Each structure stands twice: as structure tokens, then as C-alpha cells.
């Protein structure tokens, strides 16, 4: 299994986390896992909405130290 693709959007406000995720998603192979790190609380709304639009699955959303929100996203096959 391939390593997840890390998308680091910490310190950026929306829509930057979603835009960074879009760029990584477009470059990723079908079935790839992407991990997005964000600090903007609006990402909790924007990222799942974006994932729905592109047919990706949000596998997990977790809170980490320092106000970081970690999203695990699976690109559709």
C-alpha cells in the first residue's frame, strides 16, 4: 500500500486548505489516501463538502495538538 499523500494547509484560511486538497487530489491515483492538516475551523465544513462534490470519502476527522484538524480522505477508484 502506498504512503498517504500529505497536504499541509496549517496556518492558511479557507479556501486555501480546499484548494491545496483539490490540487493534490487531481494528481493522486485512484484509491489514494490523502491526509490534510488544517488549522482553520471552517475546514470542518468546507473539506467534507468538497469531498462530497468530487466523490471522495472522508474516512476520519481528528483533532491534534495545536489546533490542528487532521482529515483522512480516500480518492474514489
Backbone bond lengths (Angstrom), bond angles and torsions (degrees), N, CA, C in turn:
res aa  C-N    CA-C-N  psi(-1)  N-CA   C-N-CA  omega(-1)  CA-C   N-CA-C  phi
1 X - - - 1.455 - - 1.524 109.01 -
2 X 1.297 115.89 141.16 1.456 121.10 -179.54 1.516 111.47 -75.73
3 X 1.315 115.20 153.77 1.461 120.77 174.47 1.529 108.88 -66.76
4 X 1.333 117.46 145.08 1.466 119.44 175.25 1.532 111.07 -61.72
5 X 1.301 115.91 149.78 1.461 121.88 177.25 1.526 107.38 -86.44
6 X 1.321 116.73 120.90 1.461 121.40 -178.31 1.522 110.17 -88.73
7 X 1.326 115.82 127.54 1.457 122.89 176.49 1.529 106.42 -118.84
8 X 1.319 116.69 108.51 1.462 121.49 -175.34 1.524 109.97 -99.37
9 X 1.324 115.51 107.16 1.469 120.91 179.44 1.528 110.44 -117.26
10 X 1.320 116.37 22.23 1.468 119.73 179.26 1.521 109.61 -62.65
11 X 1.337 115.23 137.87 1.456 121.00 178.84 1.517 114.62 86.65
12 X 1.317 117.16 -6.01 1.469 121.12 179.66 1.523 109.80 -102.93
13 X 1.319 115.68 146.26 1.459 121.31 176.72 1.519 109.68 -95.28
14 X 1.325 115.97 154.45 1.460 120.96 177.21 1.529 109.17 -60.85
15 X 1.317 116.70 139.06 1.457 128.63 18.54 1.524 114.91 -96.38
16 X 1.322 119.62 10.07 1.469 121.01 -175.13 1.531 112.73 -56.68
17 X 1.345 120.94 -45.84 1.466 118.25 178.85 1.535 112.93 -57.04
18 X 1.321 116.77 -40.85 1.458 120.24 178.88 1.525 111.37 -68.04
19 X 1.313 117.41 -39.01 1.467 120.50 178.57 1.523 111.23 -65.17
20 X 1.329 117.04 -41.24 1.470 120.51 177.07 1.530 110.35 -64.45
21 X 1.332 115.95 -40.38 1.460 119.94 177.93 1.526 110.44 -64.26
22 X 1.322 117.56 -42.11 1.471 121.05 178.99 1.531 110.78 -58.36
23 X 1.322 116.76 -46.29 1.468 121.12 -179.27 1.531 110.87 -61.31
24 X 1.329 116.80 -45.50 1.466 120.50 179.89 1.528 110.87 -67.00
25 X 1.316 116.84 -39.17 1.461 121.89 -179.91 1.526 110.86 -62.93
26 X 1.322 116.69 -42.71 1.468 120.62 -179.91 1.523 111.59 -63.37
27 X 1.331 117.25 -33.37 1.462 121.51 -178.74 1.530 112.79 -84.67
28 X 1.321 117.56 -16.21 1.466 121.86 -175.17 1.526 111.75 -79.12
29 X 1.315 114.78 152.86 1.462 121.27 175.48 1.525 110.11 -77.68
30 X 1.332 117.75 153.83 1.465 119.80 175.07 1.530 110.40 -56.19
31 X 1.322 116.22 137.97 1.454 121.26 -179.20 1.514 114.33 86.39
32 X 1.330 117.12 -2.39 1.467 120.74 -179.64 1.522 110.58 -71.72
33 X 1.325 114.70 148.40 1.463 120.59 174.26 1.521 108.59 -101.09
34 X 1.321 115.77 133.46 1.462 121.83 176.47 1.519 108.13 -115.61
35 X 1.322 116.07 141.02 1.460 121.90 176.00 1.517 106.93 -118.46
36 X 1.320 115.87 116.70 1.457 122.15 179.24 1.518 108.95 -104.19
37 X 1.329 116.54 128.54 1.458 122.68 173.62 1.516 107.63 -108.19
38 X 1.322 116.67 124.75 1.463 121.60 -178.32 1.524 109.44 -139.65
39 X 1.325 115.45 155.49 1.463 120.56 176.72 1.525 112.34 -117.92
40 X 1.306 118.34 -10.70 1.463 121.52 178.90 1.528 109.16 -78.50
41 X 1.336 118.25 119.62 1.466 120.62 -179.70 1.533 113.83 -56.82
42 X 1.326 118.05 -26.70 1.468 120.95 178.89 1.530 112.06 -65.57
43 X 1.321 116.81 -19.41 1.463 119.82 177.83 1.525 111.05 -60.72
44 X 1.327 117.75 -28.11 1.474 121.53 178.11 1.531 111.16 -59.70
45 X 1.312 116.54 -28.68 1.464 121.72 178.61 1.526 110.25 -93.32
46 X 1.337 115.89 -48.23 1.464 121.22 -172.82 1.527 113.59 -67.14
47 X 1.321 117.75 -43.09 1.469 120.53 -174.82 1.533 111.89 -66.46
48 X 1.333 120.16 -49.86 1.470 118.09 177.02 1.535 113.05 -60.81
49 X 1.329 116.84 -36.75 1.467 120.05 177.60 1.526 110.17 -63.03
50 X 1.332 116.74 -45.52 1.459 120.88 178.42 1.530 110.76 -62.16
51 X 1.323 116.89 -43.54 1.467 120.44 -179.81 1.528 110.59 -58.60
52 X 1.311 117.03 -41.23 1.461 121.30 177.61 1.525 110.79 -61.63
53 X 1.316 116.80 -41.95 1.468 121.32 -179.12 1.523 112.25 -62.00
54 X 1.327 117.43 -35.66 1.466 120.45 -175.82 1.523 112.86 -98.29
55 X 1.328 117.18 1.54 1.460 120.57 178.34 1.515 114.25 78.89
56 X 1.320 117.59 17.37 1.466 121.55 177.23 1.525 109.12 -90.05
57 X 1.323 115.86 160.39 1.464 120.89 179.99 1.518 110.20 -109.69
58 X 1.320 116.39 130.75 1.463 120.81 172.57 1.525 106.03 -85.56
59 X 1.324 115.94 111.04 1.456 121.23 -177.12 1.520 112.32 -80.47
60 X 1.341 115.48 -34.58 1.459 119.14 -173.99 1.521 109.91 -163.51
61 X 1.321 115.62 144.04 1.465 122.35 171.69 1.524 105.83 -128.52
62 X 1.339 116.58 121.51 1.461 120.13 -179.33 1.522 110.33 -131.50
63 X 1.320 114.74 152.14 1.461 121.65 175.07 1.520 108.72 -95.54
64 X 1.320 115.81 133.32 1.452 121.50 177.84 1.519 109.15 -118.25
65 X 1.316 116.19 174.76 1.464 121.27 179.55 1.524 110.90 -59.33
66 X 1.328 115.69 151.13 1.455 121.28 175.93 1.515 114.40 76.47
67 X 1.329 117.63 18.06 1.460 120.08 179.14 1.513 114.49 76.38
68 X 1.323 117.06 17.19 1.465 121.12 -179.40 1.527 109.35 -84.04
69 X 1.316 114.98 133.48 1.463 122.32 174.82 1.522 106.55 -105.52
70 X 1.331 116.12 127.34 1.468 121.61 -177.50 1.526 108.66 -110.88
71 X 1.332 115.46 122.20 1.460 122.40 178.77 1.527 108.64 -110.20
72 X 1.317 116.97 130.89 1.471 121.81 170.40 1.522 106.66 -105.98
73 X 1.328 115.69 122.97 1.461 121.63 -173.33 1.525 108.70 -128.54
74 X 1.317 116.31 136.65 1.454 121.94 179.59 1.524 109.45 -110.92
75 X 1.333 115.33 124.18 1.466 119.89 176.80 1.523 108.94 -74.97
76 X 1.311 116.14 135.68 1.465 121.26 -179.29 1.521 110.72 -60.77
77 X 1.318 114.65 149.20 1.470 121.14 179.88 1.511 109.54 -84.09
